[in-house]
Amino acid sequence: MWRDIRVKNILFILLGTTIYGFGLVNFNIANDLGEGGLTGITLLLLHFTGIDPAYSNLALNIPLFFVGWRILGNRALIYTIIGTVGLSLSLWIFQRVPYRLDLHDDLLLVALFAGGFTGIGLGFVFRYGGTTGGSDIIAQVLHRRKGISMGRTLFAIDAVVLTLSLSYLDVRQVMYTLVAVFIGARVIDFMQEGAYAARGALIISPHNDKIAEHVMLAMNRGVTILEGRGGFSKKDQDVLYIVVAKNELIQLKNIVNAIDPHAFVSVSVVHDVMGEGFTLDEDKKPLI
């Protein structure tokens, strides 16, 4: 179990919780904005009972650790514990080390910053296999089993918690909180998709063998040869399928154009890629 734990992942998870904790303390709490998920519940407890979110976050997550272990496995449980403890520690520190940001009482600007810090912070945590507990566990499970983006799941859960927040926030504050939550969800999705952003290319050419050879040698990318048949000509024709990183697309086009300027090339957006060259190295070990 421990050999699967990577120091790089731990460091980025802690970086993410630090960014998230800073944003919660200096934008949400400091400007009376709510938050979604379990974190929003800790803010509810802060308002009604005065319990420090650093402590309530840990207390509420302890039962969820067992859910995370049963569903996501030992490795995810360890990363979840690290993320949860890291967030509580960040909340504890930043509440005791004040950092005043003069935003001239501009709640829209506050909401933009709050959403940005939330999205970037949680984006790092999710991208490196962790969660901060609570609704993050649910989001991870749905993402793995159903392919539902974590940002959308979190936004739905947040909406429920924010409705409860009307018990101590006015409508204006809740609406600005919704702006922050929406931006955070979009930033999370951007960082998640950005982790494996790729393009898939279908190539049809009489010189497919030469194109495939150049792509494998020059780009070190795999090439899949599919059997196709022309709908009009009724002739059999091999079709190349190649997945490349987004920044490698120009190089791929240049290779094809140099060999066959008349080749048919169709490029599509690949939202998620798993396997060697993207999520695994040459030895089939995770890259992150």
N, C-alpha and C positions, 0 to 999 in steps of 0.2 A: 504493500500500500504506500509506504513512505517513499519508495523509489520513483513513484509516479508524480510526486510533488516537486514542482520546479520553483527554484528561488526567484526566477524572473517573474513568474506568475504572482507570487506572494508580494513582491515589491510593487508591481503595477496595481494589484488589488488595494494595497495600503495607500498608494498614491491616489487611486480613485476615491477611497473613503475619505481621505484628507480633503480633496477638492469638494466632495459632496458635503462633508461636515462644515467646512468653511462657508459654503453657500447657505446652508440651513441656518447657521448662527447669525451670519452677518446680513442676510437678505430676508429670509423667511421670519425668523424669530424677532430680529431687530425691527422689522417693519410691520409686524402683526399680520403676516400672511400665513395661511395654512399650508398643508402639504398632504399628499395622498398616501395610501397604503398604511402600513404599520407605523411609519414615521409620523403620519398625520395623527394617528391615535396617541402617540407619545406627546404631541403638541397639545392635544385635547387634555391629556392628563396634566401637563404642565400648567395649563390655564385653570383647571378646576381644582387640582390638588397641590400644585406647586412641586410635583416630583420632577427632578432633573431628567430630561430625555436621555441623557447618557446612561442612567440607571434603568429607566423603564424600558429602553430599547433592548438591553440585555435580558431583563426579566421576561419580557413578552416573547422573546425569541427562543428561549430554552426549550419549550415544547416543540417548536418548529424544527429544531435541529434533528429530532428523531424522524420527523416527516421527510426532511431533506436526505437523511441517511437511507431510509427505506426506498425512496424514489430515485434519488440521484447517485447513490453509492458513496463509498468511503472518501474518495478523492474530493467529490463535490462538498461533502460534509465538512472536511477540513478547510477548504477554501471559504465555505460559508461562515464557519466559526471565525476565521481570520477576518473576513469582511465585516461581520457583526461587531466583533471586538474592536476592530480598527475604527469603525464609525462611532462607536460609543466613546472611544478614547479621543477621537477628533472633536466630538461634541463637548466633552469635558474640558479639553484644552482651550478651544476657541471661546468658550463661555467665560473662561478665566483670564484670557489674554485678549482684551477688547481691541477691535480694529474698526475705528469709526470711518465709514464711507459717506461723504456728504453728497447725496443725490438730490438735494433740494426738494425732498418730499415728493419726488416724481415716482409714483407707484408703477407706472408703465415701465420705466427704466429699471426699477427694482425687480419687477416680474421677469423682464428679459434676462437680467443677470442671474436671478434665482433659477430660471429654467436652464440657462446655459451651464451653470455650475453643476446642477443636478444631472443634466444629460451627459456632460463630459465625465463627471465623476463616476456615475453608474455605468457609462459606456466602457470605461476602463475596467471596472469590476467585472462586468458581464463578458467582455472580450477575452479576459484572461481566466475564465472559468469559475468566477466567484459570484456570490450574491451578498447582500447585506441582510439576509433573512426576510421574514415577513412575506409580503406579496411578491418579492423577487423570486422566491422559491417557486411559487405558482407560475410566474412568468417563464422561468427556466423550463419547468416541466412541460408547459403547453408548447413552448418553442421546440423542444426536442421531440415531443410525441406527435404534435399536430402541425408543426411548421408555422404556428401563429407568431407574428413578430412580438417580441417582448415589450416594445414600446406601446403597442396597441392594448395588450393585456393590462399593463400597468395603468394606462390611461382610464380603462374601464373601471378598474378597482378604485383608482383615485377619485373618480366621480362620485362613487358611493360614500367614501370617507369625507369628501368635501361637503356633501349634503349634510352629513352629521355636524360638520364644522360650523354650519349656520347657527348652531346653538350658542356660539360665542363670537362669531365674526358677522359683520354686516354684509349685505349683498355685494357692495362695492369691493370689499376685501376678498370675498370668495371669487368674484369674477376675475380679479387680477391674479388670484392664486391659480384659477383655471388656465389663464394665459401662460403662467409659469409652468404648469404641469404639461400643457400641450407642447410647449417648446422643448421641455425636457424629454418628452416622449419622442419627438422628431429627431432630436440630437442623438438619443440612444439608438434609434433605428439607423441613422446615418453612420454612426461609429461601428455598429454591428455589421452592416452591409459593406462598409469600407474595409473591414477586416479581410474579406474575401472577394472584394470587387473584381469582376472578371468579365471577359467577353467570349462568346462562343461563335466560331466561324465555320460555316459550311462552304466548301470550295469544290467547284466542278470544273475540271480542265482536262484536256488530253494529256497534259504533262503532270498529272497528279503525283506520280512516283518521284519525279524530280523535285516538286514542291515539298513533298513530305520529307525527302532526304535533307533538303536545305533547312527546313524548319527544325528538324531534330538536331542537326549539327550546329546551326547558328544560334538557335534560341533555347536549345536543351528542353524542348517541350515535346510531349507525346502527341502522336497523331493516330487517330482511329479511322480506318478505311471501311466505309459502309457500302453495301451493294445497292445500287440504284438502277432505275430504269426510266428512260425518257417517256413522258406521257404522250408526246406528239410523234417522236421519232421511233419509239418502241425499242430503242437500242439500250443495251446494258451499259451502265456507266458508273464507275466507282466515285464515291463522294467522300471527301476528307472532312473530318470533324476535329477541330482544334480549339482548345480552351486556353486562353492566354490572360495574363494580368492586363488590366486596363491600360497601363502605360506601355505595354508591348504591342498594342494593336497596330500602331504605325509601322513598326518593324515588320510585322507579319504581312501587312499590305504591300510594303516595299518588296519583300521577297517574292510574293505572288506576281506582282506587276512586272518585276524584272524577268521572270521566267515565262509568264504568259499574260500579256496585257489584256487579252480578251477573256480571261477566266471569269466565271460567274462566282461571286463572293457574296454571301449573306451573313451579316453580323447581328448578333442578338445580345442583349444584356443578360448576364448570368448572375442571379442574386445570391447564390450560395454555392460554394465549391468545397468539396472534401476530397482529400487524397494527396498523393505525392506531388510536390511542387507548390501546393497551396496550404494545406493543413498538416502535411507530413513531409519529413525530409527524405533523403535517398535511402535511409535505413528504416523507413516506416515509423519513425518516432515523431510525436507531435512537435510542431514548430512553436506553439504557444501553450 
